[in-house]
Amino acid sequence: METKIKDKIEYTVICISEFAKKHQLTLPQAFNYLKRWKGIDFLDKGYDVEHLFSIEDAVDDLTAYCKRQGGQLA
């Protein structure tokens, strides 16, 4: 597997896991929420910039993005 793709997958998994912890969700709940409110797309399209920030900052950005898309977690 190409290194950049592998790195993006690992980063996405870590962000989902940390998002779940922050919002007291199970991993499937976090994934489904992020998929519904376009958070997975945000991580994919914004990877080149977002991965330069701390995971905590990325999770905060993810939370804010999903909220702007209609999500109710804050």
PyMOL Python script that loads the backbone (N, CA, C, O; Angstrom):
from pymol import cmd

cmd.read_pdbstr("""\
ATOM      1  N   MET A   1       0.850  -1.180   0.000  1.00  0.00           N
ATOM      2  CA  MET A   1       0.000   0.000   0.000  1.00  0.00           C
ATOM      3  C   MET A   1       0.894   1.240   0.000  1.00  0.00           C
ATOM      4  O   MET A   1       1.905   1.300   0.699  1.00  0.00           O
ATOM      5  N   GLU A   2       0.504   2.198  -0.780  1.00  0.00           N
ATOM      6  CA  GLU A   2       1.260   3.438  -0.859  1.00  0.00           C
ATOM      7  C   GLU A   2       1.311   4.115   0.517  1.00  0.00           C
ATOM      8  O   GLU A   2       0.318   4.140   1.243  1.00  0.00           O
ATOM      9  N   THR A   3       2.475   4.660   0.861  1.00  0.00           N
ATOM     10  CA  THR A   3       2.689   5.238   2.191  1.00  0.00           C
ATOM     11  C   THR A   3       1.687   6.339   2.522  1.00  0.00           C
ATOM     12  O   THR A   3       1.154   6.367   3.631  1.00  0.00           O
ATOM     13  N   LYS A   4       1.420   7.247   1.584  1.00  0.00           N
ATOM     14  CA  LYS A   4       0.498   8.353   1.870  1.00  0.00           C
ATOM     15  C   LYS A   4      -0.912   7.834   2.168  1.00  0.00           C
ATOM     16  O   LYS A   4      -1.585   8.340   3.066  1.00  0.00           O
ATOM     17  N   ILE A   5      -1.348   6.845   1.429  1.00  0.00           N
ATOM     18  CA  ILE A   5      -2.677   6.272   1.666  1.00  0.00           C
ATOM     19  C   ILE A   5      -2.717   5.607   3.032  1.00  0.00           C
ATOM     20  O   ILE A   5      -3.682   5.763   3.780  1.00  0.00           O
ATOM     21  N   LYS A   6      -1.663   4.863   3.355  1.00  0.00           N
ATOM     22  CA  LYS A   6      -1.592   4.203   4.662  1.00  0.00           C
ATOM     23  C   LYS A   6      -1.618   5.243   5.785  1.00  0.00           C
ATOM     24  O   LYS A   6      -2.330   5.072   6.775  1.00  0.00           O
ATOM     25  N   ASP A   7      -0.851   6.308   5.632  1.00  0.00           N
ATOM     26  CA  ASP A   7      -0.819   7.373   6.640  1.00  0.00           C
ATOM     27  C   ASP A   7      -2.198   8.023   6.798  1.00  0.00           C
ATOM     28  O   ASP A   7      -2.629   8.311   7.915  1.00  0.00           O
ATOM     29  N   LYS A   8      -2.884   8.250   5.676  1.00  0.00           N
ATOM     30  CA  LYS A   8      -4.211   8.867   5.723  1.00  0.00           C
ATOM     31  C   LYS A   8      -5.209   7.960   6.436  1.00  0.00           C
ATOM     32  O   LYS A   8      -6.035   8.433   7.217  1.00  0.00           O
ATOM     33  N   ILE A   9      -5.134   6.663   6.167  1.00  0.00           N
ATOM     34  CA  ILE A   9      -6.029   5.708   6.828  1.00  0.00           C
ATOM     35  C   ILE A   9      -5.764   5.687   8.328  1.00  0.00           C
ATOM     36  O   ILE A   9      -6.701   5.748   9.125  1.00  0.00           O
ATOM     37  N   GLU A  10      -4.496   5.603   8.716  1.00  0.00           N
ATOM     38  CA  GLU A  10      -4.146   5.586  10.139  1.00  0.00           C
ATOM     39  C   GLU A  10      -4.611   6.868  10.832  1.00  0.00           C
ATOM     40  O   GLU A  10      -5.145   6.821  11.940  1.00  0.00           O
ATOM     41  N   TYR A  11      -4.408   7.995  10.184  1.00  0.00           N
ATOM     42  CA  TYR A  11      -4.826   9.286  10.741  1.00  0.00           C
ATOM     43  C   TYR A  11      -6.345   9.326  10.922  1.00  0.00           C
ATOM     44  O   TYR A  11      -6.841   9.774  11.956  1.00  0.00           O
ATOM     45  N   THR A  12      -7.066   8.863   9.928  1.00  0.00           N
ATOM     46  CA  THR A  12      -8.528   8.856   9.987  1.00  0.00           C
ATOM     47  C   THR A  12      -9.021   7.977  11.127  1.00  0.00           C
ATOM     48  O   THR A  12      -9.928   8.366  11.863  1.00  0.00           O
ATOM     49  N   VAL A  13      -8.434   6.800  11.276  1.00  0.00           N
ATOM     50  CA  VAL A  13      -8.822   5.886  12.357  1.00  0.00           C
ATOM     51  C   VAL A  13      -8.556   6.526  13.722  1.00  0.00           C
ATOM     52  O   VAL A  13      -9.391   6.440  14.623  1.00  0.00           O
ATOM     53  N   ILE A  14      -7.408   7.160  13.873  1.00  0.00           N
ATOM     54  CA  ILE A  14      -7.076   7.828  15.138  1.00  0.00           C
ATOM     55  C   ILE A  14      -8.071   8.956  15.421  1.00  0.00           C
ATOM     56  O   ILE A  14      -8.544   9.098  16.549  1.00  0.00           O
ATOM     57  N   CYS A  15      -8.386   9.747  14.414  1.00  0.00           N
ATOM     58  CA  CYS A  15      -9.336  10.854  14.612  1.00  0.00           C
ATOM     59  C   CYS A  15     -10.713  10.340  15.004  1.00  0.00           C
ATOM     60  O   CYS A  15     -11.357  10.914  15.883  1.00  0.00           O
ATOM     61  N   ILE A  16     -11.175   9.270  14.369  1.00  0.00           N
ATOM     62  CA  ILE A  16     -12.478   8.697  14.724  1.00  0.00           C
ATOM     63  C   ILE A  16     -12.451   8.204  16.161  1.00  0.00           C
ATOM     64  O   ILE A  16     -13.396   8.427  16.918  1.00  0.00           O
ATOM     65  N   SER A  17     -11.379   7.540  16.533  1.00  0.00           N
ATOM     66  CA  SER A  17     -11.248   7.018  17.893  1.00  0.00           C
ATOM     67  C   SER A  17     -11.245   8.142  18.923  1.00  0.00           C
ATOM     68  O   SER A  17     -11.934   8.052  19.939  1.00  0.00           O
ATOM     69  N   GLU A  18     -10.489   9.181  18.675  1.00  0.00           N
ATOM     70  CA  GLU A  18     -10.422  10.312  19.605  1.00  0.00           C
ATOM     71  C   GLU A  18     -11.735  11.098  19.629  1.00  0.00           C
ATOM     72  O   GLU A  18     -12.137  11.605  20.676  1.00  0.00           O
ATOM     73  N   PHE A  19     -12.393  11.195  18.487  1.00  0.00           N
ATOM     74  CA  PHE A  19     -13.708  11.832  18.422  1.00  0.00           C
ATOM     75  C   PHE A  19     -14.695  11.052  19.288  1.00  0.00           C
ATOM     76  O   PHE A  19     -15.478  11.643  20.032  1.00  0.00           O
ATOM     77  N   ALA A  20     -14.654   9.730  19.189  1.00  0.00           N
ATOM     78  CA  ALA A  20     -15.537   8.874  19.995  1.00  0.00           C
ATOM     79  C   ALA A  20     -15.283   9.092  21.483  1.00  0.00           C
ATOM     80  O   ALA A  20     -16.225   9.221  22.264  1.00  0.00           O
ATOM     81  N   LYS A  21     -14.016   9.133  21.871  1.00  0.00           N
ATOM     82  CA  LYS A  21     -13.682   9.355  23.287  1.00  0.00           C
ATOM     83  C   LYS A  21     -14.186  10.711  23.770  1.00  0.00           C
ATOM     84  O   LYS A  21     -14.791  10.812  24.838  1.00  0.00           O
ATOM     85  N   LYS A  22     -13.937  11.741  22.986  1.00  0.00           N
ATOM     86  CA  LYS A  22     -14.317  13.095  23.391  1.00  0.00           C
ATOM     87  C   LYS A  22     -15.825  13.216  23.590  1.00  0.00           C
ATOM     88  O   LYS A  22     -16.288  13.903  24.501  1.00  0.00           O
ATOM     89  N   HIS A  23     -16.579  12.547  22.737  1.00  0.00           N
ATOM     90  CA  HIS A  23     -18.040  12.682  22.772  1.00  0.00           C
ATOM     91  C   HIS A  23     -18.733  11.479  23.415  1.00  0.00           C
ATOM     92  O   HIS A  23     -19.951  11.332  23.324  1.00  0.00           O
ATOM     93  N   GLN A  24     -17.948  10.627  24.060  1.00  0.00           N
ATOM     94  CA  GLN A  24     -18.465   9.451  24.773  1.00  0.00           C
ATOM     95  C   GLN A  24     -19.372   8.600  23.878  1.00  0.00           C
ATOM     96  O   GLN A  24     -20.498   8.264  24.244  1.00  0.00           O
ATOM     97  N   LEU A  25     -18.849   8.265  22.702  1.00  0.00           N
ATOM     98  CA  LEU A  25     -19.547   7.426  21.738  1.00  0.00           C
ATOM     99  C   LEU A  25     -18.775   6.130  21.541  1.00  0.00           C
ATOM    100  O   LEU A  25     -17.578   6.064  21.821  1.00  0.00           O
ATOM    101  N   THR A  26     -19.460   5.105  21.062  1.00  0.00           N
ATOM    102  CA  THR A  26     -18.753   3.899  20.639  1.00  0.00           C
ATOM    103  C   THR A  26     -18.107   4.213  19.285  1.00  0.00           C
ATOM    104  O   THR A  26     -18.466   5.195  18.636  1.00  0.00           O
ATOM    105  N   LEU A  27     -17.165   3.385  18.869  1.00  0.00           N
ATOM    106  CA  LEU A  27     -16.539   3.614  17.561  1.00  0.00           C
ATOM    107  C   LEU A  27     -17.564   3.567  16.424  1.00  0.00           C
ATOM    108  O   LEU A  27     -17.534   4.434  15.550  1.00  0.00           O
ATOM    109  N   PRO A  28     -18.481   2.571  16.409  1.00  0.00           N
ATOM    110  CA  PRO A  28     -19.487   2.581  15.334  1.00  0.00           C
ATOM    111  C   PRO A  28     -20.379   3.830  15.361  1.00  0.00           C
ATOM    112  O   PRO A  28     -20.724   4.368  14.309  1.00  0.00           O
ATOM    113  N   GLN A  29     -20.747   4.286  16.551  1.00  0.00           N
ATOM    114  CA  GLN A  29     -21.562   5.505  16.650  1.00  0.00           C
ATOM    115  C   GLN A  29     -20.799   6.709  16.103  1.00  0.00           C
ATOM    116  O   GLN A  29     -21.354   7.519  15.360  1.00  0.00           O
ATOM    117  N   ALA A  30     -19.535   6.818  16.472  1.00  0.00           N
ATOM    118  CA  ALA A  30     -18.713   7.935  15.998  1.00  0.00           C
ATOM    119  C   ALA A  30     -18.576   7.890  14.482  1.00  0.00           C
ATOM    120  O   ALA A  30     -18.735   8.910  13.813  1.00  0.00           O
ATOM    121  N   PHE A  31     -18.281   6.711  13.938  1.00  0.00           N
ATOM    122  CA  PHE A  31     -18.136   6.577  12.486  1.00  0.00           C
ATOM    123  C   PHE A  31     -19.432   6.967  11.779  1.00  0.00           C
ATOM    124  O   PHE A  31     -19.411   7.735  10.818  1.00  0.00           O
ATOM    125  N   ASN A  32     -20.552   6.441  12.251  1.00  0.00           N
ATOM    126  CA  ASN A  32     -21.838   6.738  11.610  1.00  0.00           C
ATOM    127  C   ASN A  32     -22.174   8.225  11.676  1.00  0.00           C
ATOM    128  O   ASN A  32     -22.673   8.793  10.705  1.00  0.00           O
ATOM    129  N   TYR A  33     -21.904   8.853  12.811  1.00  0.00           N
ATOM    130  CA  TYR A  33     -22.138  10.293  12.957  1.00  0.00           C
ATOM    131  C   TYR A  33     -21.263  11.060  11.966  1.00  0.00           C
ATOM    132  O   TYR A  33     -21.748  11.932  11.245  1.00  0.00           O
ATOM    133  N   LEU A  34     -19.973  10.730  11.936  1.00  0.00           N
ATOM    134  CA  LEU A  34     -19.048  11.435  11.052  1.00  0.00           C
ATOM    135  C   LEU A  34     -19.388  11.208   9.584  1.00  0.00           C
ATOM    136  O   LEU A  34     -19.233  12.111   8.761  1.00  0.00           O
ATOM    137  N   LYS A  35     -19.841  10.031   9.260  1.00  0.00           N
ATOM    138  CA  LYS A  35     -20.241   9.764   7.872  1.00  0.00           C
ATOM    139  C   LYS A  35     -21.489  10.575   7.524  1.00  0.00           C
ATOM    140  O   LYS A  35     -21.555  11.188   6.458  1.00  0.00           O
ATOM    141  N   ARG A  36     -22.470  10.580   8.413  1.00  0.00           N
ATOM    142  CA  ARG A  36     -23.725  11.292   8.149  1.00  0.00           C
ATOM    143  C   ARG A  36     -23.511  12.793   7.979  1.00  0.00           C
ATOM    144  O   ARG A  36     -24.112  13.413   7.102  1.00  0.00           O
ATOM    145  N   TRP A  37     -22.654  13.375   8.818  1.00  0.00           N
ATOM    146  CA  TRP A  37     -22.461  14.822   8.805  1.00  0.00           C
ATOM    147  C   TRP A  37     -21.201  15.244   8.056  1.00  0.00           C
ATOM    148  O   TRP A  37     -20.680  16.338   8.275  1.00  0.00           O
ATOM    149  N   LYS A  38     -20.715  14.378   7.175  1.00  0.00           N
ATOM    150  CA  LYS A  38     -19.606  14.676   6.244  1.00  0.00           C
ATOM    151  C   LYS A  38     -18.245  14.847   6.907  1.00  0.00           C
ATOM    152  O   LYS A  38     -17.333  15.411   6.303  1.00  0.00           O
ATOM    153  N   GLY A  39     -18.095  14.368   8.138  1.00  0.00           N
ATOM    154  CA  GLY A  39     -16.809  14.458   8.820  1.00  0.00           C
ATOM    155  C   GLY A  39     -15.739  13.584   8.188  1.00  0.00           C
ATOM    156  O   GLY A  39     -14.567  13.959   8.154  1.00  0.00           O
ATOM    157  N   ILE A  40     -16.138  12.417   7.685  1.00  0.00           N
ATOM    158  CA  ILE A  40     -15.174  11.535   7.015  1.00  0.00           C
ATOM    159  C   ILE A  40     -14.653  12.219   5.757  1.00  0.00           C
ATOM    160  O   ILE A  40     -13.456  12.172   5.474  1.00  0.00           O
ATOM    161  N   ASP A  41     -15.545  12.853   5.004  1.00  0.00           N
ATOM    162  CA  ASP A  41     -15.123  13.605   3.814  1.00  0.00           C
ATOM    163  C   ASP A  41     -14.184  14.747   4.197  1.00  0.00           C
ATOM    164  O   ASP A  41     -13.201  15.011   3.505  1.00  0.00           O
ATOM    165  N   PHE A  42     -14.496  15.422   5.303  1.00  0.00           N
ATOM    166  CA  PHE A  42     -13.649  16.510   5.802  1.00  0.00           C
ATOM    167  C   PHE A  42     -12.235  16.003   6.083  1.00  0.00           C
ATOM    168  O   PHE A  42     -11.254  16.641   5.700  1.00  0.00           O
ATOM    169  N   LEU A  43     -12.133  14.860   6.749  1.00  0.00           N
ATOM    170  CA  LEU A  43     -10.815  14.294   7.055  1.00  0.00           C
ATOM    171  C   LEU A  43     -10.073  13.910   5.782  1.00  0.00           C
ATOM    172  O   LEU A  43      -8.866  14.122   5.671  1.00  0.00           O
ATOM    173  N   ASP A  44     -10.799  13.345   4.826  1.00  0.00           N
ATOM    174  CA  ASP A  44     -10.179  12.912   3.575  1.00  0.00           C
ATOM    175  C   ASP A  44      -9.687  14.108   2.764  1.00  0.00           C
ATOM    176  O   ASP A  44      -8.530  14.151   2.347  1.00  0.00           O
ATOM    177  N   LYS A  45     -10.561  15.062   2.549  1.00  0.00           N
ATOM    178  CA  LYS A  45     -10.208  16.215   1.708  1.00  0.00           C
ATOM    179  C   LYS A  45      -9.249  17.179   2.397  1.00  0.00           C
ATOM    180  O   LYS A  45      -8.455  17.847   1.735  1.00  0.00           O
ATOM    181  N   GLY A  46      -9.320  17.254   3.726  1.00  0.00           N
ATOM    182  CA  GLY A  46      -8.473  18.193   4.455  1.00  0.00           C
ATOM    183  C   GLY A  46      -7.217  17.586   5.047  1.00  0.00           C
ATOM    184  O   GLY A  46      -6.509  18.241   5.813  1.00  0.00           O
ATOM    185  N   TYR A  47      -6.935  16.337   4.699  1.00  0.00           N
ATOM    186  CA  TYR A  47      -5.807  15.622   5.307  1.00  0.00           C
ATOM    187  C   TYR A  47      -4.494  16.389   5.200  1.00  0.00           C
ATOM    188  O   TYR A  47      -3.753  16.492   6.178  1.00  0.00           O
ATOM    189  N   ASP A  48      -4.203  16.924   4.022  1.00  0.00           N
ATOM    190  CA  ASP A  48      -2.904  17.575   3.812  1.00  0.00           C
ATOM    191  C   ASP A  48      -2.643  18.709   4.800  1.00  0.00           C
ATOM    192  O   ASP A  48      -1.490  18.973   5.140  1.00  0.00           O
ATOM    193  N   VAL A  49      -3.683  19.374   5.259  1.00  0.00           N
ATOM    194  CA  VAL A  49      -3.535  20.459   6.230  1.00  0.00           C
ATOM    195  C   VAL A  49      -3.788  19.953   7.649  1.00  0.00           C
ATOM    196  O   VAL A  49      -2.995  20.207   8.555  1.00  0.00           O
ATOM    197  N   GLU A  50      -4.887  19.241   7.833  1.00  0.00           N
ATOM    198  CA  GLU A  50      -5.302  18.829   9.181  1.00  0.00           C
ATOM    199  C   GLU A  50      -4.273  17.950   9.891  1.00  0.00           C
ATOM    200  O   GLU A  50      -4.121  18.048  11.109  1.00  0.00           O
ATOM    201  N   HIS A  51      -3.569  17.099   9.156  1.00  0.00           N
ATOM    202  CA  HIS A  51      -2.638  16.195   9.843  1.00  0.00           C
ATOM    203  C   HIS A  51      -1.427  16.928  10.423  1.00  0.00           C
ATOM    204  O   HIS A  51      -0.642  16.349  11.174  1.00  0.00           O
ATOM    205  N   LEU A  52      -1.287  18.196  10.068  1.00  0.00           N
ATOM    206  CA  LEU A  52      -0.191  18.995  10.620  1.00  0.00           C
ATOM    207  C   LEU A  52      -0.512  19.520  12.018  1.00  0.00           C
ATOM    208  O   LEU A  52       0.385  19.928  12.756  1.00  0.00           O
ATOM    209  N   PHE A  53      -1.800  19.509  12.378  1.00  0.00           N
ATOM    210  CA  PHE A  53      -2.238  19.967  13.697  1.00  0.00           C
ATOM    211  C   PHE A  53      -2.245  18.804  14.680  1.00  0.00           C
ATOM    212  O   PHE A  53      -2.112  17.645  14.287  1.00  0.00           O
ATOM    213  N   SER A  54      -2.401  19.121  15.949  1.00  0.00           N
ATOM    214  CA  SER A  54      -2.537  18.064  16.952  1.00  0.00           C
ATOM    215  C   SER A  54      -3.850  17.324  16.714  1.00  0.00           C
ATOM    216  O   SER A  54      -4.771  17.856  16.094  1.00  0.00           O
ATOM    217  N   ILE A  55      -3.923  16.100  17.209  1.00  0.00           N
ATOM    218  CA  ILE A  55      -5.156  15.323  17.088  1.00  0.00           C
ATOM    219  C   ILE A  55      -6.289  16.051  17.812  1.00  0.00           C
ATOM    220  O   ILE A  55      -7.421  16.074  17.330  1.00  0.00           O
ATOM    221  N   GLU A  56      -5.989  16.639  18.956  1.00  0.00           N
ATOM    222  CA  GLU A  56      -7.010  17.387  19.701  1.00  0.00           C
ATOM    223  C   GLU A  56      -7.580  18.522  18.850  1.00  0.00           C
ATOM    224  O   GLU A  56      -8.795  18.714  18.809  1.00  0.00           O
ATOM    225  N   ASP A  57      -6.712  19.271  18.174  1.00  0.00           N
ATOM    226  CA  ASP A  57      -7.177  20.350  17.298  1.00  0.00           C
ATOM    227  C   ASP A  57      -7.989  19.793  16.133  1.00  0.00           C
ATOM    228  O   ASP A  57      -9.010  20.365  15.751  1.00  0.00           O
ATOM    229  N   ALA A  58      -7.536  18.684  15.577  1.00  0.00           N
ATOM    230  CA  ALA A  58      -8.255  18.065  14.463  1.00  0.00           C
ATOM    231  C   ALA A  58      -9.650  17.619  14.895  1.00  0.00           C
ATOM    232  O   ALA A  58     -10.616  17.795  14.152  1.00  0.00           O
ATOM    233  N   VAL A  59      -9.757  17.043  16.087  1.00  0.00           N
ATOM    234  CA  VAL A  59     -11.065  16.609  16.601  1.00  0.00           C
ATOM    235  C   VAL A  59     -11.963  17.825  16.840  1.00  0.00           C
ATOM    236  O   VAL A  59     -13.160  17.773  16.559  1.00  0.00           O
ATOM    237  N   ASP A  60     -11.402  18.902  17.348  1.00  0.00           N
ATOM    238  CA  ASP A  60     -12.184  20.133  17.530  1.00  0.00           C
ATOM    239  C   ASP A  60     -12.677  20.667  16.182  1.00  0.00           C
ATOM    240  O   ASP A  60     -13.830  21.077  16.057  1.00  0.00           O
ATOM    241  N   ASP A  61     -11.796  20.659  15.174  1.00  0.00           N
ATOM    242  CA  ASP A  61     -12.185  21.099  13.829  1.00  0.00           C
ATOM    243  C   ASP A  61     -13.272  20.194  13.260  1.00  0.00           C
ATOM    244  O   ASP A  61     -14.230  20.666  12.647  1.00  0.00           O
ATOM    245  N   LEU A  62     -13.116  18.903  13.467  1.00  0.00           N
ATOM    246  CA  LEU A  62     -14.085  17.914  12.996  1.00  0.00           C
ATOM    247  C   LEU A  62     -15.442  18.141  13.649  1.00  0.00           C
ATOM    248  O   LEU A  62     -16.476  18.092  12.982  1.00  0.00           O
ATOM    249  N   THR A  63     -15.434  18.386  14.943  1.00  0.00           N
ATOM    250  CA  THR A  63     -16.674  18.647  15.680  1.00  0.00           C
ATOM    251  C   THR A  63     -17.365  19.898  15.138  1.00  0.00           C
ATOM    252  O   THR A  63     -18.573  19.893  14.904  1.00  0.00           O
ATOM    253  N   ALA A  64     -16.599  20.961  14.942  1.00  0.00           N
ATOM    254  CA  ALA A  64     -17.158  22.220  14.432  1.00  0.00           C
ATOM    255  C   ALA A  64     -17.695  22.046  13.014  1.00  0.00           C
ATOM    256  O   ALA A  64     -18.762  22.565  12.685  1.00  0.00           O
ATOM    257  N   TYR A  65     -16.964  21.325  12.181  1.00  0.00           N
ATOM    258  CA  TYR A  65     -17.399  21.103  10.797  1.00  0.00           C
ATOM    259  C   TYR A  65     -18.724  20.348  10.758  1.00  0.00           C
ATOM    260  O   TYR A  65     -19.651  20.738  10.049  1.00  0.00           O
ATOM    261  N   CYS A  66     -18.803  19.266  11.525  1.00  0.00           N
ATOM    262  CA  CYS A  66     -20.041  18.474  11.548  1.00  0.00           C
ATOM    263  C   CYS A  66     -21.210  19.309  12.075  1.00  0.00           C
ATOM    264  O   CYS A  66     -22.336  19.176  11.596  1.00  0.00           O
ATOM    265  N   LYS A  67     -20.944  20.154  13.044  1.00  0.00           N
ATOM    266  CA  LYS A  67     -22.002  21.022  13.580  1.00  0.00           C
ATOM    267  C   LYS A  67     -22.508  21.964  12.494  1.00  0.00           C
ATOM    268  O   LYS A  67     -23.713  22.189  12.383  1.00  0.00           O
ATOM    269  N   ARG A  68     -21.599  22.516  11.693  1.00  0.00           N
ATOM    270  CA  ARG A  68     -22.009  23.399  10.593  1.00  0.00           C
ATOM    271  C   ARG A  68     -22.825  22.651   9.541  1.00  0.00           C
ATOM    272  O   ARG A  68     -23.616  23.252   8.815  1.00  0.00           O
ATOM    273  N   GLN A  69     -22.625  21.334   9.464  1.00  0.00           N
ATOM    274  CA  GLN A  69     -23.369  20.512   8.511  1.00  0.00           C
ATOM    275  C   GLN A  69     -24.712  20.047   9.071  1.00  0.00           C
ATOM    276  O   GLN A  69     -25.491  19.408   8.365  1.00  0.00           O
ATOM    277  N   GLY A  70     -24.985  20.367  10.340  1.00  0.00           N
ATOM    278  CA  GLY A  70     -26.256  19.999  10.952  1.00  0.00           C
ATOM    279  C   GLY A  70     -26.152  19.034  12.113  1.00  0.00           C
ATOM    280  O   GLY A  70     -27.163  18.712  12.737  1.00  0.00           O
ATOM    281  N   GLY A  71     -24.945  18.562  12.417  1.00  0.00           N
ATOM    282  CA  GLY A  71     -24.748  17.656  13.545  1.00  0.00           C
ATOM    283  C   GLY A  71     -25.021  18.362  14.864  1.00  0.00           C
ATOM    284  O   GLY A  71     -24.894  19.583  14.959  1.00  0.00           O
ATOM    285  N   GLN A  72     -25.393  17.599  15.872  1.00  0.00           N
ATOM    286  CA  GLN A  72     -25.799  18.197  17.145  1.00  0.00           C
ATOM    287  C   GLN A  72     -24.772  18.054  18.265  1.00  0.00           C
ATOM    288  O   GLN A  72     -24.984  18.592  19.351  1.00  0.00           O
ATOM    289  N   LEU A  73     -23.668  17.347  18.035  1.00  0.00           N
ATOM    290  CA  LEU A  73     -22.637  17.237  19.071  1.00  0.00           C
ATOM    291  C   LEU A  73     -21.814  18.510  19.083  1.00  0.00           C
ATOM    292  O   LEU A  73     -21.511  19.067  18.028  1.00  0.00           O
ATOM    293  N   ALA A  74     -21.450  18.972  20.266  1.00  0.00           N
ATOM    294  CA  ALA A  74     -20.617  20.180  20.334  1.00  0.00           C
ATOM    295  C   ALA A  74     -19.690  20.100  21.515  1.00  0.00           C
ATOM    296  O   ALA A  74     -18.906  21.020  21.748  1.00  0.00           O
TER     297      ALA A  74
END
""", "prot")
cmd.dss("prot")
cmd.show_as("cartoon", "prot")
cmd.util.cbc("prot")
cmd.orient("prot")
